[in-house]
Each structure stands twice: as C-alpha cells, then as structure tokens.
Amino acid sequence: MIPLFLDMDGVLCTARSALAFGRGHWKHLDPVACRLLGRLFKKEPNLRVVLSSTWRTHFDRHAMDHIICNGGIDSIPWHDDWRTKDLNTRLSSYVPRGKEIAEWLERNGKPEKYLIIDDDNDMLEEQKPFFVRTHELDGISTQNYIDACKILKAEP
C-alpha cells in the first residue's frame, strides 16, 4: 500500500469551483481536480488515502466518502488508518502539516513510498521528494497529475 496524504482546500475544493458553483460549499468540489485524482487511483491501484486536511477534524470517514464521491470520483481507497492526528492544540504553537504526516509515517512503519498532495508548503525537508504542491485557485492541475505519476513511477 502507498499512502496518499490528501488535503482538501486548495486541492479538491478550489476557488475555481467556488466561483462556478457558489462560495464555500462542500458539495461543489472541483470536478477537474476530482477527475485527475480519480485517474491517479486508476494509474496506481495501491494508493490508499490518508486525510491530512483540517477536514479530518470536522467529518468522519463515511461523510468524507460521500463528499468526495459527489465530486466525481467513483470510490475512495481509504487507508485503514485514514487520517493524520491533529497535533495542534490551543495551548501550543502551530505544528506544520509535515510533522503530522511524519507522526503518521512513524506510527505506520515508515513506508518507503508515499505521496503528499497539498497547496500549503509546510512539509519537512525529507518529505519534499514525495510532495506535489497544488495552487489554491485551481487545485490538482495537469502538471500536478504528471508530477504525482513521476513520484509513483507510473506512466501519466
């Protein structure tokens, strides 16, 4: 299994979809970004989604499945340990997403191969070779899809 650490805002939920369908409603995930993610699942059937988005604290796995499938993806191949831990607390300073991913990797046997798709750049240095940065306006682009395929060593 290959973990895919998936953010939502700026990846599947974009400014483009908000403008086209109405601001900020989860029912309107970006259809282009969703289709590209769906193609990635077909290219690499061993991918398993780990939600690294802040959405992991607001929705359970069943709700996330419904939300993403409404965006145009047939089914979500969730990892059994389907979300990273929220290491941020009101009493501590900000914990970068890369540290939350590192904690998940440590807890799950440090897989040699993984993929991170996010619009923020707060990953750890050792995670950069596995990281695809999207743009918040458009989410997953054609170039992001090609970059993810390169990381996974799959033909685009």
C-alpha positions as CSV (number, residue, x, y, z in Angstrom):
1,M,0.0,0.0,0.0
2,I,1.1,3.5,-0.8
3,P,-0.2,6.3,1.4
4,L,-1.6,9.4,-0.3
5,F,-1.7,12.3,2.2
6,L,-4.6,14.4,0.8
7,D,-5.5,17.9,1.6
8,M,-8.9,19.2,0.6
9,D,-8.9,23.1,0.4
10,G,-6.8,24.1,-2.5
11,V,-6.6,20.6,-3.8
12,L,-10.2,19.3,-4.5
13,C,-12.1,22.3,-3.1
14,T,-10.9,25.3,-5.1
15,A,-11.6,28.9,-5.7
16,R,-12.5,27.9,-9.3
17,S,-15.3,25.6,-8.1
18,A,-16.4,28.2,-5.5
19,L,-16.8,30.8,-8.3
20,A,-18.5,28.4,-10.6
21,F,-20.9,26.8,-8.2
22,G,-21.2,29.1,-5.2
23,R,-18.9,30.1,-2.5
24,G,-17.5,27.6,0.1
25,H,-20.0,24.8,-0.2
26,W,-18.5,21.3,0.1
27,K,-21.0,19.8,-2.4
28,H,-19.1,21.7,-5.1
29,L,-15.7,20.1,-5.2
30,D,-13.7,21.0,-8.3
31,P,-14.8,18.4,-11.0
32,V,-11.5,18.7,-12.9
33,A,-9.4,18.2,-9.8
34,C,-11.5,15.3,-8.7
35,R,-11.3,13.6,-12.1
36,L,-7.5,13.9,-12.1
37,L,-7.3,12.4,-8.6
38,G,-9.6,9.6,-9.8
39,R,-7.2,8.9,-12.7
40,L,-4.4,8.7,-10.3
41,F,-6.2,6.0,-8.4
42,K,-6.6,4.0,-11.6
43,K,-2.9,4.5,-12.5
44,E,-1.7,3.3,-9.1
45,P,-4.2,0.9,-7.6
46,N,-2.1,0.5,-4.4
47,L,-2.8,4.1,-3.3
48,R,-4.6,4.5,0.0
49,V,-5.9,7.9,1.1
50,V,-4.9,9.4,4.4
51,L,-6.7,12.6,5.0
52,S,-4.2,15.3,6.2
53,S,-6.7,18.1,5.7
54,T,-8.2,20.0,8.6
55,W,-11.5,18.5,7.3
56,R,-10.4,15.3,9.2
57,T,-11.5,17.1,12.4
58,H,-14.9,18.0,11.0
59,F,-16.1,14.9,9.2
60,D,-16.0,11.2,9.8
61,R,-14.8,8.7,7.1
62,H,-18.3,8.0,5.9
63,A,-19.1,11.7,5.4
64,M,-15.8,12.2,3.6
65,D,-16.5,9.3,1.3
66,H,-19.9,10.9,0.4
67,I,-18.4,14.4,-0.1
68,I,-15.5,13.2,-2.4
69,C,-17.7,10.8,-4.4
70,N,-20.1,13.7,-5.0
71,G,-17.2,15.4,-6.6
72,G,-17.0,12.8,-9.3
73,I,-14.7,10.0,-8.0
74,D,-16.3,6.5,-8.1
75,S,-14.8,5.3,-4.8
76,I,-12.1,6.3,-2.3
77,P,-9.4,3.7,-1.5
78,W,-9.0,4.7,2.2
79,H,-6.1,3.5,4.3
80,D,-7.2,1.7,7.4
81,D,-5.5,4.5,9.4
82,W,-7.4,7.0,7.3
83,R,-6.4,10.4,8.9
84,T,-3.4,12.0,10.4
85,K,-3.6,13.1,14.1
86,D,-4.2,16.8,14.8
87,L,-1.1,17.8,16.7
88,N,-2.2,21.4,17.0
89,T,-3.8,22.5,20.3
90,R,-4.9,25.8,21.6
91,L,-2.1,25.9,24.1
92,S,0.8,25.1,21.7
93,S,2.3,26.9,18.8
94,Y,1.4,25.9,15.2
95,V,2.5,22.4,14.2
96,P,3.3,22.1,10.5
97,R,1.4,19.5,8.5
98,G,4.7,17.8,7.7
99,K,5.1,16.9,11.3
100,E,1.6,15.4,11.5
101,I,2.5,13.4,8.4
102,A,5.8,12.3,9.9
103,E,4.0,11.2,13.1
104,W,1.6,9.1,10.9
105,L,4.5,7.6,8.9
106,E,6.3,6.7,12.2
107,R,3.2,5.1,13.6
108,N,2.6,3.1,10.4
109,G,6.1,1.6,9.9
110,K,7.7,4.4,7.8
111,P,6.6,3.3,4.3
112,E,9.4,3.9,1.7
113,K,7.0,5.3,-0.9
114,Y,4.2,7.8,-0.3
115,L,2.6,10.8,-1.9
116,I,1.5,14.2,-0.4
117,I,-0.8,16.4,-2.4
118,D,-1.4,19.8,-0.7
119,D,-1.5,23.5,-1.5
120,D,0.5,24.5,1.6
121,N,4.3,24.2,1.7
122,D,4.8,23.3,5.4
123,M,6.3,19.8,4.7
124,L,9.5,18.6,6.2
125,E,12.7,18.6,4.1
126,E,12.7,14.8,3.8
127,Q,9.1,14.8,2.5
128,K,9.8,17.2,-0.4
129,P,10.6,14.3,-2.9
130,F,7.1,12.9,-2.2
131,F,5.3,16.2,-2.3
132,V,3.1,17.7,-5.1
133,R,2.1,21.3,-4.4
134,T,-1.2,22.5,-5.9
135,H,-2.4,26.0,-6.4
136,E,-5.3,27.0,-4.2
137,L,-7.2,28.6,-7.1
138,D,-7.3,25.6,-9.4
139,G,-6.4,22.5,-7.2
140,I,-4.9,19.5,-8.9
141,S,-3.7,20.5,-12.4
142,T,-2.4,18.5,-15.3
143,Q,1.2,19.2,-14.2
144,N,0.4,18.1,-10.6
145,Y,-1.0,14.9,-12.0
146,I,2.1,14.3,-14.1
147,D,4.4,15.1,-11.1
148,A,2.4,12.7,-8.9
149,C,2.8,10.0,-11.6
150,K,6.6,10.6,-11.6
151,I,6.8,10.2,-7.9
152,L,4.8,7.0,-8.1
153,K,6.8,5.9,-11.1
154,A,3.6,5.4,-13.1
155,E,3.1,6.5,-16.8
156,P,0.9,9.7,-17.0
